[in-house]
Amino acid sequence: MRIGLVGTGNVARALATGWSRAGHDVVLGSRSPKERAEAAELKGFTLVGVAEAGAHGEVVVNATPGTASVDVLKVIDAADLAGKVLVDIGVGFTEGGDLSHPNYSLGEEIQAAFPEARVVKTLATVDAVVMTSPESLEGPATIFLSGDDDAAKTVTKGLLTDLGWPDASQLDLGGIGTARGQEHFALLFVGVAQAIGSYEFGIRVVPQGTVA
Ligand SMILES: NC(=O)c1ccc[n+]([C@@H]2O[C@H](COP(=O)([O-])OP(=O)(O)OC[C@H]3O[C@@H](n4cnc5c(N)ncnc54)[C@H](OP(=O)(O)O)[C@@H]3O)[C@@H](O)[C@H]2O)c1
């Protein structure tokens, strides 16, 4: 599958590596591809402009800061987003470290800004290393999906499987409004990371068993 990742940071590079390994045709979209091409961490990646990444992808992935994502994605021709699966991984923070979308979510903002795209929020609850190596955790973790379009979530589930997230680990939370929970988890994520001294952890939904 052709995947256009928007962003060239930790998340975009990790996902590009993971999905390329799985056989996908991946490009990274930068606001300044010529300058960024000089960066050591981007050697070996296919770097294009943001609009070109949007045109390339059968699936387009937002991996930019949540406060900037909508403006960055607007560079993509509307026709290149219409009908496409738009996977959103972003979380927005203010300069003071608060959520930039309290009582709302970036996922919803993107869906409202690009109504013809089929937005799926996922991978926002784990760090970039764990995104592409869930098997490195000591036990199975849960990864969440939010979106209004079931077919788009099915495509996204396949891409999660390609990163190593088994079907049983993938939990569909429902419509794009449920992206709020994924994004607001960032507050707990930071607290847990500080408490255990590592960003590389997962969380697992453990339902109650049969009570005798
Ligand atoms: N890091 C994680 O472990 C993690 C986990 C879950 C979710 N997230 C979320 O995923 C998104 C990407 O995270 P990241 O860690 O990859 O971020 P990052 O390292 O800061 O990279 C973000 C990339 O977005 C592009 N960008 C576009 N507009 C920008 C702007 N106004 N300011 C800065 N960069 C801009 C930049 O690429 P160009 O300069 O080439 O355009 C930059 O390399 C964020 O929303 C983050 O909250 C991150």
PDBQT file of the ligand as one rigid body, heavy atoms in Angstrom, charges set to zero:
ROOT
HETATM    1  N1  LIG A 301       6.830  10.998  20.168  1.00  0.00    +0.000 N 
HETATM    2  C1  LIG A 301       5.948  10.112  20.599  1.00  0.00    +0.000 C 
HETATM    3  O1  LIG A 301       6.352   9.077  21.174  1.00  0.00    +0.000 OA
HETATM    4  C2  LIG A 301       4.458  10.316  20.365  1.00  0.00    +0.000 A 
HETATM    5  C3  LIG A 301       3.554   9.363  20.826  1.00  0.00    +0.000 A 
HETATM    6  C4  LIG A 301       2.183   9.523  20.557  1.00  0.00    +0.000 A 
HETATM    7  C5  LIG A 301       1.758  10.646  19.851  1.00  0.00    +0.000 A 
HETATM    8  N2  LIG A 301       2.665  11.572  19.451  1.00  0.00    +0.000 N 
HETATM    9  C6  LIG A 301       2.191  12.732  18.688  1.00  0.00    +0.000 C 
HETATM   10  O2  LIG A 301       2.564  12.504  17.334  1.00  0.00    +0.000 OA
HETATM   11  C7  LIG A 301       2.902  13.756  16.711  1.00  0.00    +0.000 C 
HETATM   12  C8  LIG A 301       4.332  13.683  16.184  1.00  0.00    +0.000 C 
HETATM   13  O3  LIG A 301       5.192  13.442  17.278  1.00  0.00    +0.000 OA
HETATM   14  P1  LIG A 301       6.789  13.467  17.094  1.00  0.00    +0.000 P 
HETATM   15  O4  LIG A 301       7.357  13.048  18.381  1.00  0.00    +0.000 OA
HETATM   16  O5  LIG A 301       7.160  12.742  15.842  1.00  0.00    +0.000 OA
HETATM   17  O6  LIG A 301       7.025  15.024  16.896  1.00  0.00    +0.000 OA
HETATM   18  P2  LIG A 301       8.334  15.751  16.380  1.00  0.00    +0.000 P 
HETATM   19  O7  LIG A 301       9.522  14.874  16.578  1.00  0.00    +0.000 OA
HETATM   20  O8  LIG A 301       8.319  17.108  16.999  1.00  0.00    +0.000 OA
HETATM   21  O9  LIG A 301       8.082  15.893  14.805  1.00  0.00    +0.000 OA
HETATM   22  C9  LIG A 301       6.969  16.544  14.286  1.00  0.00    +0.000 C 
HETATM   23  C10 LIG A 301       7.218  16.801  12.812  1.00  0.00    +0.000 C 
HETATM   24  O10 LIG A 301       6.106  17.521  12.316  1.00  0.00    +0.000 OA
HETATM   25  C11 LIG A 301       6.521  18.440  11.321  1.00  0.00    +0.000 C 
HETATM   26  N3  LIG A 301       5.869  19.715  11.615  1.00  0.00    +0.000 N 
HETATM   27  C12 LIG A 301       4.865  20.252  10.899  1.00  0.00    +0.000 A 
HETATM   28  N4  LIG A 301       4.477  21.432  11.433  1.00  0.00    +0.000 NA
HETATM   29  C13 LIG A 301       5.248  21.657  12.501  1.00  0.00    +0.000 A 
HETATM   30  C14 LIG A 301       5.327  22.726  13.442  1.00  0.00    +0.000 A 
HETATM   31  N5  LIG A 301       4.521  23.800  13.383  1.00  0.00    +0.000 N 
HETATM   32  N6  LIG A 301       6.245  22.638  14.433  1.00  0.00    +0.000 NA
HETATM   33  C15 LIG A 301       7.073  21.573  14.503  1.00  0.00    +0.000 A 
HETATM   34  N7  LIG A 301       7.043  20.530  13.620  1.00  0.00    +0.000 NA
HETATM   35  C16 LIG A 301       6.138  20.575  12.624  1.00  0.00    +0.000 A 
HETATM   36  C17 LIG A 301       8.041  18.541  11.386  1.00  0.00    +0.000 C 
HETATM   37  O11 LIG A 301       8.549  18.030  10.172  1.00  0.00    +0.000 OA
HETATM   38  P3  LIG A 301       9.130  19.077   9.061  1.00  0.00    +0.000 P 
HETATM   39  O12 LIG A 301       9.891  20.134   9.828  1.00  0.00    +0.000 OA
HETATM   40  O13 LIG A 301      10.013  18.226   8.227  1.00  0.00    +0.000 OA
HETATM   41  O14 LIG A 301       7.929  19.599   8.347  1.00  0.00    +0.000 OA
HETATM   42  C18 LIG A 301       8.439  17.646  12.555  1.00  0.00    +0.000 C 
HETATM   43  O15 LIG A 301       9.538  16.835  12.251  1.00  0.00    +0.000 OA
HETATM   44  C19 LIG A 301       2.687  14.830  17.776  1.00  0.00    +0.000 C 
HETATM   45  O16 LIG A 301       1.403  15.359  17.649  1.00  0.00    +0.000 OA
HETATM   46  C20 LIG A 301       2.808  14.051  19.082  1.00  0.00    +0.000 C 
HETATM   47  O17 LIG A 301       2.100  14.666  20.144  1.00  0.00    +0.000 OA
HETATM   48  C21 LIG A 301       4.001  11.433  19.681  1.00  0.00    +0.000 A 
ENDROOT
TORSDOF 0
